[in-house]
Amino acid sequence: MGSFSFSSGQKLAICVVELAVLMGVAYGGNFYQDFDLTWGGQRAKIFGGGQMLSLSLDKTSGSGFVSKKEYLFGRIDMQLKLVAGNSAGTVTAYYLSSQGPTHDEIDFEFLGNVSGDPYILHTNVFTQGKGNREQQFYLWFDPTRNFHTYSIIWKPQHITFLVDNTPIRVFNNAENRGVPFPKNQAMRIYSSLWNADDWATRGGLVKADWSKAPFTAYYRKFQVTPVSSSRSRSSGEFANGDWQSNALDANARRRLRWVQKNFMIYNYCTDLKRFPQGFPTECK
């Protein structure tokens, strides 16, 4: 095998990346380098020089991928364009998870619907194998027309879910009240597109229309930003690195309230039928 050497330009680029990682600065990923296609055969594809990825679902199988690395805290950003048209019965899942019976997990799941009806964005948080913390939302745009950014900020103090940099949900660390919080298990990033027509759309009443298959979702602009030891400012606004703060600022709280008032369609913390003996501790 012949020898291989880097040009001065390549060496400079590598140094810049290494410096960014050491400083806790975000570095955009490459799907070839950062992910493994785990199932579905040719239904999962990386293209565009590693800048784009697609998952497809047909009647035979769905598909999925997983990150090569594990992460413990940080900000995870991914742009998705969801299955267009009649997506009933399909679920596009994008989440962080550890392994084992006491796994931790932070979920985005996009529940498909018939053409013209909105997607449902389903969120959940698992700690030590226990979930049941669902909140669901409609989106304020059509997630199939363009790419939109879906982000998870995972810190020891709280987990924040964001859509296009707007916070939609915050799950705070309530360990001081006996509520386990995911902070000890590193997690990988997973995504899958799969057939869930037994429950995904109107509780399974609307099935997948396989004449419309294959169903395809697209991914781009993956980025991980480590939690920095320094604080950018006291602001909780989520642009320009200010997410490093431990509290939402007034504008972020206002946007969170706007989403929860106008677009939240289910909140486990208000489900009296499910919790007749009283709401979970973290809801109080």
N, C-alpha and C positions, 0 to 999 in steps of 0.2 A: 504494500500500500504506500502511495506517495505521501510526502510530508504536506502539511497544511499550515498556512500562516495567515494571520489577520492583517489587513491593510491598516494604515494609521487611522483612517476614517472609521473602520469597524471597531478598532480598539477604543477610540473616543466614544463611540455610541455605547459600547459595553460599559465603559467607566461611568457614563451618565446614568445608565440604568441602575448600576450597582450603587451609586451615590444616592439616587432617588429612593431606593429600597432602604438604605441605611438611615436616611433622614425621615422615613415614614411618609414619603410623598407617593401619591397615586401613580401607578404605571399601568397603562392600558395593556390588556392581554392579547394573546394570539391563540386562537382555538386549537391549532395544532400543538402548541407548546403547553397549553394549560389544561386541556381536557382530553378525556378518553371517551370514544363512542362505545357504549357498553352493551347495547342490545338493539335489535331491529334491523340488523344487516344494512343494506343499502338505503334504508329509509332514513338513516342519519347521515348527513353529509356536511363536510367542511369545505368551503370554497373561498374564492376571492383572496387567495394568498393567506388564508387563516383568519381573515377579518369577518367572515360570515359563517353561520351554521344554520342548518335547517333540520327539523324533525318532521317526520310524516307518519300518518296512521292510515292503514287500510283494514279491510275486514280480517286479514290474517294476523297482523301484528302492529303494535305501535313502535316507539323507539325512544332512546334516551342517551344521556351523557352524564359524566361525573368529572369533577375537577381532580387533577393529579395531586394537588396539595390539599392539606388540611389547614384550617384557619381558626384562630382563637381570638375573637374580637376584631373589629374593623368595620369598614363600610364596603358593601358589595353592591355594585351597580351593573345592571344588564339592560340593554334595549331589546324589546320584543315587539314583533308584529304578529298578532294572533291569527288563528284560522279564520278565513273570511267566509262569508256566505252562511249557509246552513251548517252550523257547527254543533248542533244538538247532539248530546251523548258523549262529546269529547271533553277531556280535561287536559289542559296544559299546566303541568306542575313545575314550579321553580322554587327551590328551597335549600336550606342548609340542614344537614343532619349528621349526627354521629351514629355509631353502630351499637347493636346489642339491645337486650330487653329493657335496659334503663337509659335508652338513648335520649338525647336532646334534639329538638327540631324547631325550625322557624320557617313557616310555610307561606308562600303565595300559590294559590291554585285558581286557575281561570276556567270557570264552568261555561261551556258552550251553550248556544241557544239557537232557535230557529231564526232564519233570516229576518232582520228588522227588529228583533228583540235584543235587549242589551245583554252583554256578558255579565256574569256575577263573579266578582273578585272575592275569593274565600281566603281568609287568613287564620292562622292557628299557631300556637306556641306549645311545644311539648317540653316538659322537664322530667327527667328520670323516668321516661317511658309513659308519662301521663299527659294527655292533651286536653280535649274538651274545653278549649278556650277560643271558640270560633267567633269571629266577626266577619260579616259579609257586606259588600258594597256594590253598588252600580258605579260605573265610571262616568265622567262628565265629557267623554269623547268616545269616538268609535275606535277601539283598539286594534281594528283590522285594517284600517286605511293607511296608517303610518306607524313608524316605530315610536315607542314611548319608553321612558326609563323607569324601571322598577328597582327600588333600592331597599336594602336592609342595613340599618346601623345597629350593630351589636356591641354593646359596651357593658362593663360590670354593673352600671347603674340602671340601665334600661335598654329595651329593644324598640327601635322606631321603624315603622314601615312607611315608605314614601313612594309616591307616584309622580313622576316629573318634578321631583324635588319638593312636592307638597306632602307634609306628614298626614297620614290617614289614621294611624293607630300608634299608641305608645303602650308598651307593657313594662311597667316599672318593677325594679327589684324590691320585693316585699319580704325578703328573708327575715327581717326583724319581726315579722308577724307570722313566721312559720311557713311561708310559701317558698318552695324550692325555686331557684332561678338558674338558668343554664349559663354556667360560667367556668366549669371545670373540664368539659369535654370539647376538644377541638372538633370542628365539623368540616365536611366537604360540601361543595356546591353540586346539587343535582338538578337535572331537568328531564322531564319525560312528557310525551304526548301519547295518551292511551284511551282505550275504550271504556267509558264508565256509564254506558247508557242504562244501566240498572238503577242509577241514582242521580246522575249529574244534572239532568234537565227536568225540572218540575217533579223531582223525586223519582225519576225513572219513567214517568208517563210518556215522555217524548223520546223516541229512540233515534239512534244514528241512521241517517239516510245514506246507505253505502253506495248508492248510485252517484253520490257527490265525491266519493273518495278518489284519490288520496287527499286527506286533510293535512295541511302543512302549516307549521309555525316557523318563524325566522328570528334569528338572534344576531346581535352585533354589539360592539363597543362594551365588552366586558371589562370591568376595572375593579381592582381591590385597593383600598386605602387603609393601611394599618392605623391603629389608634396611636396617636403621637403622645409622647410624654409631656409635651408642651401644650399649652392652651392657646388657640388662635386669638380669641377675644372672649368676653363674657357673653357675647351674643349667642342665641340658639338658632339663628337663621342658618339654613342649610346650604347656602351657596358659598363658594370660595373658601372651603375648608372650615367654615365656622361651626360645622356640625361637631367639632371636637368638644364644644362646650357641653356641660352636663345638664343644661336646662333649655327648654324652648323659650325663645324670646317672644315678645308680645305679638309680633306679626305671625310667627309660626303657630302660636296658640290660636290665633284668630283663624288661620287657614285650617287647622285641625278641627276646630269647632264647625267651620263651614262645611267641611266634608262630612263630618259625623251627623250634622243636622239634616243635610240635603241628600246624602247618598248612602248612608248606612241603612241596610235593610234587615240585618240581624245582629244582635249583640247578646252573647251568653249571659252577660251581667244584668240583663233585664228580663230574662226568660223565667217567669214565675212557675210555669208548668213544669219546667225541667228541674228547678231547684225549689220545691215547695217548702223545704225545711230551712231555707235561707240561702242567699247568694254566696259563692265562693269568697274566701277571705280577701283576695286581691281586688274584688269588686267594691269593697266597702270603703 
